[in-house]
Each structure stands twice: as C-alpha cells, then as structure tokens.
Amino acid sequence: MSAIRFEQVSLQFPGAPRPAVDRCSCTVEPGQILVILGPSGCGKTTLLKMVNRLYEPTIGKIYLNNIDISQIEITHLRKQIGYVIQQSGLFPHMTVAQNIAVVPNLLGWSRKKTQQQVEELLTLVELPAAEYRDRYPLQLSGGQQQRVGLARALAGNPQVMLMDEPFGALDAITRSNLQTEILRLQRQLSKTILFVSHDIEEALRLADQMIIMQNGCIIQAGTPAQILSHPANEFVRDLVSADDILRQLSLLRVETVMTPPPPHHRAIDRATISRHDNLRQALSLLLRTGETQLTVLAAGTIVGVLSLEQIRNSAFRPGATA
C-alpha cells in the first residue's frame, strides 16, 4: 500500500506572473481516492504531474511511502505509478493487447505472465479478451478506449494511480458507467488514486477525500461530507453547490458518513443498507420504515450504523435550504 505526501510544494514556470502551484501540503492515505477539484487553470493537473515527475517542484517535497521522490530514479518511479489521461493515450498502431502489455514488457515480464495479465485485466474492465485483444484503438468506442487505458495503467500492478480528467471527453452516460467501474475496481484492488476533476458530481461520487484548489493553492481539504457541510468560503460553496442538498445526498456514499457499530450490535429486525449506497437512498429508507437508525452492511457483514442525525449533520446547516 502506498501513501503520498505533499509538503509545501510550489512550482513557478519561467516567466509566469505567479506560481502554478503555491505551497500545497496534503496527504493521500493508502487505498484512498483523493479527488483534486477546481476550475480550469487552478493548478490541479500541475500538482498531479509532479507525482510522476513530469514536472519538478520549484520548492517543497513529495514523498511516496516516506521516500522523497526526487531521490527515486525517474524511470523506476514511473514504473510504480499508473497514469490515465483524458484521451486514453493509446498507441494507435498497437492492438489492445499490445497497448496493455507496454509496462509488463518494460518490467521484463515473461511472455506467458504478460499474456495472462492482459487477459485478466480485460476481464476486469469487462472487455472479453477473445473479442477485444486483437482490435486497434480506432475500432473501439470512446468508453472502450478509456477502459483499455485503465487496464494499461493497471498492467504493472502499481499501488498508485494518477487519473487526469480521464472521462472528461465522454458523454454523460458513458462517463457515469466508467465512474461506476472505477468504484467497482477500487473495491477489488484498493489502489491509492489521485483523480483530477472539474466536475463536482464526479468528485462527490468518487472521492474518499477531496482537495479544492484555486489560483494554485489548496483552499480546503476534507471528506465530501465535510466540504459540503462546512465550505471554507463562498468560492467553495458555489463550486460544490453546497445548498443543493437533495442532489448532494444522492452523490454521497453511506460509508463516508456512517460510524462504527456499537458492541454487540445485530442486524436482526433492523433496516439495512449497503455501505456503497448513497445518503438519499438512506434517507428514503429511514423515512419509509420509521427507523431511527440503519445497519450498514458490506458483503453481509455489519460495518457501521447510520442515523437520521448523521445524515442531517452531513448536509444541513443553518440557513441551508432543500
């Protein structure tokens, strides 16, 4: 598992009037999805690209598992990090299988191991190998290309994934399907993911933690529920549409608000909900059943409890309107 830490990181491009990234500090815990959210030009992609040293900080340090990445040989560093961009970045002259095999080949894997990994990853992203392995990128839809791009980024089994607005060029339905795919894969693989987005709905749906950037600075960090319920300023409030409560409830996962179950808590005769359901579903279930608390399950195991008060505290603030 990998943790990433930024310590007072800045980057000033030559001739620029101000830093593209300005004194940014934050930590991404192992196995979490951190979404970097903000308008165009705020520095979010620049911050992301410093993790695999496409850009080098002017000042400050970035650590991967407590190791300063400036001390890691750059090729070795990049082999440890999966990278997914908006247009998939597939090599048009290579087949799907050849694209996915790029990193395993660089790592010196055997042909048999590489072929097995390609087929397993195509199955994982729900593109059957027999049908898709020999196709070329131009023979795929945009959504299929992004799935292959995701498989390629996973091919070397990296613990860290960098995703730079990977679904930004896709239609709404395909985008939503791929967001679902990311959450499904994350439940299986538990990667540490930095995900750049300018779309609040995407951010709220995917994030375990979020940072909000403006003019190169991190102006707020926290869970989606924390940022929605306590926006740092009017800019954040407007960016996340914090007063649109019912819409936001539909984008927040139960697991982001639930608390651990008390000792000896049992699900018998109690209303239950999945940790991956959203708070709007939870609110509807509470109102429909008249229960004061829901038992939260994951694969049939009790993992938490959720009350109406917790939902209220995550979304409703003095002066907010539904």
ChimeraX attribute file (.defattr): number of C-alpha atoms within 10 A of each C-alpha:
attribute: neighborCount
match mode: 1-to-1
recipient: residues
	/A:1	12
	/A:2	17
	/A:3	19
	/A:4	22
	/A:5	20
	/A:6	21
	/A:7	15
	/A:8	16
	/A:9	22
	/A:10	25
	/A:11	23
	/A:12	16
	/A:13	14
	/A:14	8
	/A:15	6
	/A:16	8
	/A:17	8
	/A:18	13
	/A:19	17
	/A:20	20
	/A:21	26
	/A:22	23
	/A:23	16
	/A:24	19
	/A:25	17
	/A:26	15
	/A:27	15
	/A:28	21
	/A:29	18
	/A:30	17
	/A:31	19
	/A:32	20
	/A:33	24
	/A:34	25
	/A:35	30
	/A:36	26
	/A:37	27
	/A:38	25
	/A:39	15
	/A:40	13
	/A:41	13
	/A:42	20
	/A:43	23
	/A:44	29
	/A:45	22
	/A:46	20
	/A:47	27
	/A:48	19
	/A:49	16
	/A:50	19
	/A:51	25
	/A:52	23
	/A:53	17
	/A:54	13
	/A:55	14
	/A:56	20
	/A:57	22
	/A:58	14
	/A:59	13
	/A:60	16
	/A:61	20
	/A:62	25
	/A:63	17
	/A:64	17
	/A:65	14
	/A:66	11
	/A:67	14
	/A:68	14
	/A:69	19
	/A:70	16
	/A:71	9
	/A:72	12
	/A:73	9
	/A:74	13
	/A:75	10
	/A:76	10
	/A:77	16
	/A:78	18
	/A:79	18
	/A:80	16
	/A:81	20
	/A:82	25
	/A:83	25
	/A:84	25
	/A:85	19
	/A:86	15
	/A:87	17
	/A:88	22
	/A:89	15
	/A:90	22
	/A:91	14
	/A:92	12
	/A:93	11
	/A:94	15
	/A:95	19
	/A:96	27
	/A:97	24
	/A:98	21
	/A:99	24
	/A:100	29
	/A:101	23
	/A:102	17
	/A:103	22
	/A:104	22
	/A:105	15
	/A:106	10
	/A:107	13
	/A:108	9
	/A:109	14
	/A:110	11
	/A:111	12
	/A:112	9
	/A:113	10
	/A:114	23
	/A:115	17
	/A:116	11
	/A:117	21
	/A:118	25
	/A:119	19
	/A:120	17
	/A:121	23
	/A:122	24
	/A:123	14
	/A:124	16
	/A:125	19
	/A:126	13
	/A:127	18
	/A:128	14
	/A:129	17
	/A:130	11
	/A:131	9
	/A:132	19
	/A:133	19
	/A:134	13
	/A:135	16
	/A:136	19
	/A:137	24
	/A:138	13
	/A:139	13
	/A:140	14
	/A:141	12
	/A:142	19
	/A:143	19
	/A:144	19
	/A:145	20
	/A:146	27
	/A:147	23
	/A:148	29
	/A:149	26
	/A:150	25
	/A:151	29
	/A:152	28
	/A:153	27
	/A:154	25
	/A:155	22
	/A:156	23
	/A:157	19
	/A:158	18
	/A:159	19
	/A:160	28
	/A:161	21
	/A:162	23
	/A:163	23
	/A:164	22
	/A:165	19
	/A:166	23
	/A:167	24
	/A:168	15
	/A:169	13
	/A:170	17
	/A:171	11
	/A:172	11
	/A:173	10
	/A:174	17
	/A:175	19
	/A:176	16
	/A:177	11
	/A:178	21
	/A:179	18
	/A:180	14
	/A:181	16
	/A:182	17
	/A:183	17
	/A:184	14
	/A:185	14
	/A:186	17
	/A:187	12
	/A:188	10
	/A:189	13
	/A:190	16
	/A:191	22
	/A:192	24
	/A:193	28
	/A:194	25
	/A:195	25
	/A:196	25
	/A:197	23
	/A:198	19
	/A:199	15
	/A:200	18
	/A:201	17
	/A:202	20
	/A:203	26
	/A:204	25
	/A:205	20
	/A:206	24
	/A:207	24
	/A:208	23
	/A:209	24
	/A:210	26
	/A:211	23
	/A:212	24
	/A:213	23
	/A:214	20
	/A:215	18
	/A:216	22
	/A:217	21
	/A:218	22
	/A:219	16
	/A:220	17
	/A:221	21
	/A:222	17
	/A:223	19
	/A:224	28
	/A:225	23
	/A:226	19
	/A:227	23
	/A:228	26
	/A:229	21
	/A:230	18
	/A:231	21
	/A:232	15
	/A:233	10
	/A:234	10
	/A:235	13
	/A:236	20
	/A:237	16
	/A:238	11
	/A:239	16
	/A:240	23
	/A:241	16
	/A:242	22
	/A:243	19
	/A:244	14
	/A:245	20
	/A:246	14
	/A:247	15
	/A:248	23
	/A:249	23
	/A:250	19
	/A:251	20
	/A:252	28
	/A:253	25
	/A:254	25
	/A:255	21
	/A:256	19
	/A:257	22
	/A:258	20
	/A:259	15
	/A:260	12
	/A:261	15
	/A:262	9
	/A:263	6
	/A:264	6
	/A:265	12
	/A:266	11
	/A:267	15
	/A:268	8
	/A:269	6
	/A:270	13
	/A:271	17
	/A:272	20
	/A:273	21
	/A:274	22
	/A:275	24
	/A:276	17
	/A:277	16
	/A:278	21
	/A:279	29
	/A:280	20
	/A:281	16
	/A:282	27
	/A:283	19
	/A:284	11
	/A:285	17
	/A:286	19
	/A:287	12
	/A:288	9
	/A:289	12
	/A:290	10
	/A:291	13
	/A:292	13
	/A:293	19
	/A:294	23
	/A:295	23
	/A:296	27
	/A:297	18
	/A:298	13
	/A:299	8
	/A:300	10
	/A:301	11
	/A:302	19
	/A:303	17
	/A:304	22
	/A:305	23
	/A:306	26
	/A:307	19
	/A:308	17
	/A:309	11
	/A:310	16
	/A:311	19
	/A:312	14
	/A:313	14
	/A:314	22
	/A:315	24
	/A:316	19
	/A:317	15
	/A:318	6
	/A:319	6
	/A:320	12
	/A:321	11
	/A:322	9
